[in-house]
């Protein structure tokens, strides 16, 4: 998978563009900025948008080419994102450390999806009812 995504993101152009996802724009309007995780973030359009909205952004992906483009885009927008280039389950994120998790066109390998979703759930802060 890593080679597939590196090849896909090897171009100068931003494959998915630089405009953030409309659903993300709408949802973040209703949330108080906090710490957000972008899973399989790719070229960074959504992470950069969230950072511009005062969110503390963490992101990860397998593609080095995507990460490089995301960090360049963040720099162009004068924001910071903490972007890890690593297999998700190997990243030592603390449980209940995120206010939100964003999955925008996140493509996970079929045999890993269930474990990923369980781990993502553990990373979200629990809300008092």
C-alpha positions in Angstrom: 0.0 0.0 0.0 2.8 2.4 0.8 4.2 2.2 -2.7 0.8 2.6 -4.2 0.1 5.9 -2.3 3.7 7.2 -2.9 3.2 6.7 -6.6 -0.2 8.4 -6.5 1.1 11.5 -4.7 4.3 11.8 -6.7 2.9 14.6 -8.9 3.4 18.4 -8.3 -0.4 18.9 -8.4 -2.6 18.2 -5.4 -4.6 15.2 -6.5 -7.6 16.1 -4.3 -7.0 19.8 -4.6 -6.3 22.3 -1.8 -9.9 23.0 -0.9 -11.1 21.2 2.3 -13.9 18.7 2.2 -17.3 20.4 2.4 -18.6 18.0 5.1 -15.6 18.8 7.3 -16.1 22.5 6.8 -19.7 22.2 8.0 -19.0 20.0 11.0 -16.1 22.0 12.3 -18.3 25.1 12.4 -20.2 23.5 15.2 -17.3 22.3 17.3 -15.1 24.2 19.7 -11.4 23.9 18.5 -9.4 21.3 20.3 -7.1 18.5 19.3 -8.0 16.6 16.1 -6.6 13.6 14.4 -6.6 13.2 10.6 -6.2 9.6 9.7 -4.7 8.7 6.3 -4.6 12.5 5.6 -2.8 12.4 2.3 -1.8 15.9 1.0 -3.1 17.8 3.9 -6.0 19.9 2.6 -8.2 19.1 5.5 -5.5 19.2 8.2 -4.4 22.6 7.0 -8.0 23.9 7.0 -8.5 22.7 10.6 -5.2 24.3 11.7 -6.4 27.6 10.2 -9.5 27.2 12.4 -7.3 27.0 15.5 -7.4 23.2 15.9 -4.3 21.5 17.2 -3.7 19.1 14.3 -2.2 15.6 14.3 -2.1 13.6 11.1 -0.7 10.4 9.7 -0.3 8.6 6.4 1.9 6.0 4.8 3.0 8.2 1.9 6.2 10.2 2.2 5.2 12.2 -0.9 1.8 13.0 0.6 3.4 14.1 3.9 5.9 16.4 2.1 3.1 18.0 0.1 1.0 18.5 3.3 3.8 20.1 5.2 4.6 22.4 2.2 0.9 23.4 2.1 0.8 24.0 5.8 3.9 26.3 5.5 2.3 28.2 2.7 -0.7 28.8 5.0 1.4 29.7 8.0 0.0 26.9 10.1 1.6 23.9 11.8 0.4 20.3 11.6 2.2 17.4 13.3 2.3 14.8 10.6 3.5 11.3 11.2 4.7 8.9 8.5 4.0 5.6 10.1 1.6 2.6 10.2 -1.3 3.8 12.4 -1.3 1.0 15.0 2.5 1.7 15.6 2.0 5.3 16.5 1.9 5.7 20.3 -1.0 8.1 20.6 -2.5 8.3 24.1 -6.0 7.0 24.7 -8.7 9.7 25.1 -6.3 12.4 23.8 -8.4 13.7 20.9 -11.5 15.9 20.8 -12.2 14.8 17.2 -11.1 12.3 14.6 -11.5 13.0 10.9 -11.8 10.3 8.3 -12.1 12.0 5.0 -11.7 9.4 2.2 -9.4 7.4 4.5 -8.6 4.2 2.7 -7.6 1.4 5.0 -6.6 -2.2 4.1 -9.6 -4.5 4.5 -7.9 -6.8 7.1 -6.9 -3.8 9.2 -10.1 -1.7 9.3 -11.7 -3.3 12.4 -8.5 -2.8 14.4 -8.1 0.8 13.2 -11.7 1.7 14.1 -11.4 0.2 17.5 -8.1 2.1 18.1 -9.6 5.4 16.8 -12.5 5.0 19.2 -10.0 4.6 22.1 -8.3 7.8 21.1 -11.4 10.0 21.4 -12.1 11.7 24.7 -15.2 10.4 26.3 -18.0 12.9 26.8 -19.9 13.2 30.0 -23.6 12.6 29.5 
